[in-house]
Every structure is written in structure tokens, then in C-alpha cells.
Amino acid sequence: MKAQQKQIRILHIMNGAVLGGISTVVLNYYKHMNREKYHFDCAMTNIVLGPNGNALEDLGCKIYKLPLKSKHPFAYIKTLHHILWQGQYDGIHVHSNTTSFFPLVIAIFSGIKVRVAHAHAAMLPQSCMGKIKRFAGMIFMPIVATKLVACSANAGSAIFGKRIIELGKLVVLKNAINAEEFVFDQSVRAKVRLSLSIEDEFVLGCVGNLGVEKNHIYALKVLSEIKKIDEKYCMLLIGDGPLSQVLRNEARILGIEDAVHFLGRRTDIKDLLNAMDAFLMPSLYEGFGLAALEASASGLPLFLSENMPKDMNFYSKCTYLSIKTDPKIWAKEIMLIGRNPEREKGVAEVKHAGYDITSNINAFEAIYE
């Protein structure tokens, strides 16, 4: 009789699991992994769960609450040690960028043998404290982590330093998606546009947290410039966050409030992408830009900030523009394109570039072996 294989238990450390970002990456992979062999739980500071957190719980993940390590470091140490000891974990996977070394040190003293530091941000910190944290991370993470992982070489360089890449010690693990989920569907497009009363408009879309880093005010200014020339344009803002009311006020000041649809957090992103004609991401910074990858699988033309990593260069309909320029430049570029008649080809480009989840599962599972 064959002995049953021991399940490998991994604890993921991240800030929260609402919608988008790091929790989407973890969820995408866990959906497609062999969950009889691997089990994930999550520990986070924000346990107000959104769709991602609920989906992780549905897959069997237990969610633990952690104190803020910046305010309560000793409580953080005690709580995390207790979770690791009680859960009998084989590994810890930390998504805290420059400060990932802190829980990894705790994991060492808790007897955890597999310790993964995962970099998701490609922007270098500008504040004095941020630079100190990055310097400390570059020194300690290669010592306390058994695997250094990043969503791109740029993110790995920013968090772990160029030396790690030169030594070949970085594992680049793509923020992959199930590309087939986002294939363009004309019938869904018609249904969604009808429900939003935007049958005839050219629809621009933004997906992401309504925070400073996403630079939505710039996107609103782009729409304002376009509408000075052509009224048949509108925008879908999908997401929620601290700047929600600020952005509503800005739309009103610009005189485009009737053309901006604030849709809040949504779980039907793939359907809403079908309804769009172009996708904007004028971010101040991004680690990767998972929403842009999803939009490319839907066959949408992308207009992305030059501040973002150039990972989307593989996509034939991707344009990088500077957010230091007048929004009129973005408006002009957007108005040059027509509605794309061959959106079904987006999925093939995503797969060819290696961003489909099915071609990355083995690489993901290997970091725990």
C-alpha cells in the first residue's frame, strides 16, 4: 500500500486580501496548484476581507491577523511565532518587499526550513527611512531567505540589489493569469454596455485601488482633453480607496462627472474589460501591473505610464507614455486608435509571452521544494 504524501504547509505574509495586487497573484496560483500536496494559509495586518480573501477561504485557507510590526514589533514577533508553531508550517512566503527580512528572521527561530522573500515593487524608496529599510533588506534577505523571488528582474533589483541578479540567485516568477478567462466576448460586451447605458461611447477603463500611486487624477485630465474634441468618450473607474471622493470632486471640477462611471470594487473585471475600448494606467509606480496583463488578454489597447516596468512590451498594442507630459499628449495618442476588430488575439500574445498560469505552476511549486 502506497504511503500518503505529506502535505506541504505554507504561510503567506501580506498586507491584506481585498481585490487586486499581491492577493490576486497568490489566489491565481493557488487555484491551479495541487492542493492535496500544498496547503496555503495567510497572515495579514488587514483582515477585512474582500473577494480575494473570501475566495482564498473557500479554497481552505485560514486567515490570521497580525499586529502592525511598525507600531507593535514585539506583539508582531509573539503572534507570528505562535502562528508558525501552532500551524506546523513547512515554509513561509513573505510579500513585504523591503521589510520581508523581519518575519523571515522570526521564521528561522521558529524552525521554518523554507523561507521565501518575494519582491513585487520595482520603485526605489525615496524617503530616508525607506532607503534604510531597503539597505537593511539587501544585507539580511540573502542571509535569512532560502529563496529570493520577484515578479520581474526590475523588482528583484529594486528590492534585493543588482548583485543578486548578477550572481544568478534570483527566481523570476511571473504574475501569471488564466488567460482564457479574459478572452474577448462580443455578447458579454453588448450586455455590459447596455447595463451601463454606454452603447455608443468609446470607453476608457482604469482598474485599481483609488489611491495616490494609481494617479487617476491624470486619467481624468486625459478624458477631459479628449471630450473637448469628441463627446463620445467616457471612462469606467473600477476600484475603491482613500481618494474616491477626491476623484469625484475632480471630475466635477473638470466638467466630466456625467462621463465618469465610478463602479467601486467589482468581481466581474473580465466582463467589464469586454465593455472597454482602451485601458489606461498612468501610475506613479507599479511592481508589475497585473490589471494591464488582464486587459491585454482581453485584446485592449494599453496606454501605460513610463514609470511602470516595461514587462508589457511583448504586447503589440501597448504604448508607454510619460506622465510628466501634458495630458493632451495622451489624449492625442488615444484618439488615433479605433475600436480593435481583432481582440481575440490578445490571449495568444499573453500565452506566447509566458504569462499564462498553466505554464508557470511548476515554477511556482518548485520554490517550496
C-alpha positions in Angstrom: 0.0 0.0 0.0 1.4 3.4 -1.0 2.1 5.8 1.8 0.2 9.1 1.7 2.4 12.0 0.8 2.8 14.6 3.5 1.1 17.9 2.6 3.4 20.9 2.4 2.1 23.7 4.5 3.0 27.3 3.6 2.1 30.5 5.4 1.9 33.6 3.2 2.5 37.0 4.8 0.9 40.0 3.1 -1.0 43.3 4.0 -4.5 42.2 3.1 -6.7 40.3 0.7 -9.3 42.7 -0.7 -9.2 42.8 -4.5 -6.2 43.1 -6.9 -2.5 43.3 -6.1 -0.5 40.6 -4.2 -3.5 38.7 -3.0 -4.6 38.2 -6.6 -1.2 36.7 -7.5 -1.4 34.3 -4.6 -5.0 33.4 -5.4 -4.4 32.8 -9.1 -1.6 30.3 -8.3 -3.4 28.6 -5.5 -6.5 28.0 -7.7 -4.4 26.0 -10.1 -1.9 24.2 -7.7 -2.2 20.6 -6.5 -3.9 21.5 -3.2 -3.6 17.9 -2.0 0.2 18.4 -2.0 0.3 22.1 -1.0 -1.8 24.0 1.6 -1.7 27.8 2.0 -2.8 29.9 4.9 -2.4 33.6 5.1 -1.4 36.1 7.9 -2.1 39.8 7.3 -2.5 43.1 9.1 -5.8 43.9 7.5 -8.3 41.0 7.8 -11.2 43.0 6.4 -11.6 40.5 3.5 -12.8 41.3 0.0 -13.4 39.0 -2.9 -9.8 37.7 -2.9 -9.8 36.8 0.8 -13.2 35.2 0.6 -12.0 33.1 -2.4 -8.9 32.0 -0.5 -11.1 31.0 2.5 -13.3 29.0 0.1 -10.2 27.1 -1.1 -9.4 26.2 2.6 -7.0 29.0 3.6 -7.1 30.1 7.2 -6.7 33.8 7.7 -4.7 35.1 10.7 -4.4 38.6 12.0 -1.0 40.2 12.6 -0.3 43.4 14.6 1.4 46.2 12.7 5.1 45.5 13.0 6.0 49.2 12.7 3.8 50.0 15.8 3.9 46.8 17.8 7.0 44.9 16.9 7.1 42.7 20.0 3.4 41.8 19.6 4.1 41.0 16.0 7.0 38.7 16.9 5.0 36.9 19.5 1.9 36.5 17.3 3.8 35.3 14.2 5.9 32.8 16.2 2.7 31.4 17.8 1.1 31.0 14.3 4.1 29.3 12.9 4.4 27.0 15.8 0.7 26.1 16.1 0.3 25.6 12.3 3.3 23.3 11.9 4.3 25.1 8.7 7.0 23.8 6.4 7.5 27.2 4.8 6.8 30.9 4.9 6.3 33.1 1.9 6.7 36.9 2.6 5.3 39.6 0.3 6.5 42.6 2.2 9.2 43.9 -0.2 12.0 45.8 1.7 10.9 44.6 5.1 10.4 40.9 4.3 13.5 40.0 6.3 11.8 40.8 9.6 9.3 37.9 9.5 11.9 35.7 7.9 14.2 36.1 11.0 11.2 35.1 13.2 10.7 32.1 10.9 14.3 31.0 11.5 13.8 30.9 15.2 10.5 29.1 14.7 12.3 26.3 12.9 10.9 27.0 9.4 13.1 25.5 6.8 11.7 27.0 3.6 11.7 30.8 3.7 10.7 32.8 0.6 11.1 36.6 0.2 9.0 37.9 -2.7 9.6 41.3 -4.4 6.6 42.9 -6.0 7.7 46.6 -6.3 10.1 48.0 -8.8 10.2 51.6 -7.5 13.2 52.5 -5.3 12.2 54.2 -2.0 12.7 58.0 -1.9 12.4 58.7 1.9 15.3 58.4 4.2 13.6 55.6 6.2 12.7 53.8 3.0 16.3 53.8 1.9 17.4 52.5 5.3 14.9 49.6 5.1 16.0 48.8 1.5 19.7 48.8 2.6 18.9 46.5 5.6 16.8 44.3 3.3 19.6 43.9 0.7 22.0 42.9 3.5 19.8 40.5 5.5 17.4 38.9 3.0 20.1 36.9 1.1 21.1 35.5 4.6 17.6 34.7 6.1 15.7 33.7 2.9 16.2 30.3 1.3 14.7 31.7 -2.0 14.6 35.2 -3.4 11.7 35.6 -5.8 10.5 38.6 -7.8 7.7 39.3 -10.3 10.4 40.8 -12.7 14.1 41.4 -12.8 13.4 45.1 -12.2 11.5 44.3 -9.0 14.3 41.9 -7.9 17.0 44.6 -8.5 15.0 47.2 -6.6 14.4 45.1 -3.5 17.4 42.7 -3.4 20.0 44.7 -5.3 21.6 44.1 -8.7 24.3 41.8 -7.2 21.7 39.1 -6.5 20.8 39.1 -10.2 24.4 39.0 -11.3 25.1 36.0 -9.0 22.1 34.2 -10.5 20.3 33.9 -7.2 17.0 35.5 -8.2 14.0 33.4 -9.2 11.8 35.5 -11.6 8.2 34.2 -11.1 5.8 35.9 -13.5 2.5 37.4 -12.2 0.6 35.0 -14.4 -3.2 34.8 -15.1 -5.6 32.2 -16.6 -5.6 34.0 -19.9 -8.6 32.1 -21.3 -10.8 33.7 -18.6 -10.3 37.1 -20.3 -10.8 36.1 -23.9 -13.0 38.8 -25.7 -16.7 38.0 -25.9 -18.9 40.3 -28.1 -22.1 39.1 -26.5 -20.8 40.0 -23.0 -19.6 43.4 -24.3 -23.1 44.2 -25.6 -24.8 43.1 -22.3 -22.5 45.1 -20.0 -22.5 48.2 -22.1 -26.3 48.1 -22.2 -26.4 47.7 -18.4 -24.2 50.8 -18.1 -26.1 52.8 -20.8 -22.9 53.3 -22.8 -23.9 51.6 -26.1 -22.3 54.1 -28.4 -19.4 55.6 -26.4 -15.7 54.9 -26.8 -15.0 53.6 -23.3 -11.7 54.1 -21.5 -11.1 52.0 -18.4 -8.9 52.1 -15.3 -8.8 49.2 -12.8 -7.1 49.6 -9.4 -7.1 51.0 -5.9 -8.2 54.6 -5.8 -5.0 55.8 -4.2 -2.3 58.3 -5.0 0.0 55.7 -6.6 -2.5 55.0 -9.4 -2.6 58.6 -10.5 -6.3 58.6 -11.5 -6.4 62.4 -11.5 -4.2 62.4 -14.5 -6.5 59.9 -16.2 -9.4 62.2 -15.6 -7.5 65.1 -17.1 -6.8 62.9 -20.2 -10.5 62.3 -20.6 -11.3 66.0 -20.1 -8.9 66.8 -23.0 -10.5 64.2 -25.3 -14.0 65.4 -24.6 -13.1 68.9 -25.7 -12.8 67.4 -29.1 -15.2 64.4 -29.1 -18.1 64.0 -26.7 -18.5 60.3 -27.5 -15.9 59.2 -24.9 -16.5 58.0 -21.3 -14.5 56.3 -18.5 -15.0 53.4 -16.2 -13.1 53.7 -12.9 -13.1 50.3 -11.2 -11.9 50.1 -7.6 -12.2 51.9 -4.3 -9.8 53.6 -2.0 -9.0 56.8 0.0 -9.2 59.1 -3.0 -12.7 58.1 -4.1 -14.4 61.4 -3.1 -11.4 63.5 -4.3 -11.7 61.9 -7.7 -15.4 62.6 -7.8 -14.8 66.2 -7.0 -12.1 66.4 -9.6 -14.4 65.0 -12.3 -17.0 67.6 -11.3 -14.4 70.4 -11.5 -13.3 69.2 -14.9 -17.0 69.1 -16.1 -16.9 65.4 -16.9 -18.8 63.9 -14.0 -21.5 62.6 -16.3 -18.9 60.7 -18.4 -17.1 59.0 -15.4 -18.6 55.8 -14.1 -17.4 55.1 -10.5 -18.1 51.3 -10.3 -16.4 50.6 -7.0 -14.8 47.2 -6.3 -16.0 44.6 -8.7 -15.6 40.8 -9.1 -16.6 40.8 -12.8 -13.5 42.5 -14.1 -13.3 40.3 -17.1 -16.8 41.2 -18.2 -16.1 44.9 -17.7 -12.9 44.7 -19.8 -15.1 43.4 -22.6 -17.1 46.6 -22.4 -14.0 48.9 -22.8 -12.2 50.1 -25.9 -8.9 51.2 -24.3 -7.1 50.7 -21.0 -5.3 53.4 -19.1 -2.7 53.0 -16.3 -0.9 56.4 -15.6 0.6 55.1 -12.4 3.3 56.9 -10.4 4.8 53.4 -9.9 3.9 49.7 -10.2 5.6 46.5 -9.3 4.2 44.9 -12.4 0.7 46.0 -13.3 -1.5 42.8 -13.2 -4.6 44.7 -14.4 -2.7 45.6 -17.5 -1.9 42.0 -18.2 -5.6 41.1 -17.8 -6.5 43.9 -20.2 -4.1 42.7 -22.8 -5.6 39.2 -22.6 -8.9 40.9 -23.4 -7.3 42.4 -26.5 -7.5 46.1 -25.3 -5.0 48.8 -26.5 -2.9 49.7 -23.4 -1.7 53.2 -22.5 0.7 52.9 -19.6 2.9 55.2 -17.6 6.6 55.1 -18.4 7.2 54.8 -14.7 6.0 51.3 -14.9 8.3 48.3 -15.6 8.4 47.5 -19.3 7.1 44.0 -18.9 4.2 44.6 -21.2 6.5 45.3 -24.2 5.6 41.9 -25.5 2.1 43.1 -26.3 1.6 44.6 -29.8 -1.0 47.1 -28.6 0.9 48.6 -25.7 2.1 52.2 -25.6 4.2 53.7 -22.8 3.8 57.5 -22.3 5.3 59.9 -19.8 3.0 61.3 -17.1 5.3 64.4 -17.0 3.8 65.5 -20.3 0.6 67.4 -20.9 -2.5 65.1 -20.7 -3.2 66.3 -24.3 -0.4 64.0 -25.5 -2.1 61.0 -24.0 -5.4 62.2 -25.4 -4.0 62.6 -28.9 -2.5 59.1 -28.8 -5.7 57.5 -27.6 -7.8 59.3 -30.2 -5.6 57.9 -33.0 -6.8 54.4 -32.4 -10.1 52.9 -33.5 -12.0 50.1 -32.0 -9.9 46.9 -32.3 -11.6 44.4 -34.5 -9.3 41.5 -33.6 -9.4 41.5 -29.8 -9.5 37.7 -29.6 -5.7 37.7 -30.5 -4.8 39.2 -27.1 -5.0 35.8 -25.3 -2.5 34.3 -27.8 0.0 37.1 -27.2 -0.2 36.6 -23.4 0.3 32.9 -23.7 3.2 33.3 -26.2 5.0 35.6 -23.7 4.7 33.0 -20.9 2.2 34.8 -18.7 -0.5 32.1 -18.7 -0.9 30.5 -15.3 -0.7 26.9 -16.6 2.8 27.3 -17.9 4.0 28.7 -14.6 2.6 26.4 -12.0 5.6 24.1 -11.9 8.0 27.0 -11.4 5.8 28.3 -8.5 5.6 24.9 -6.8 9.4 24.4 -7.2 10.2 27.3 -4.8 8.8 25.2 -1.9 10.8 22.1 -2.7 
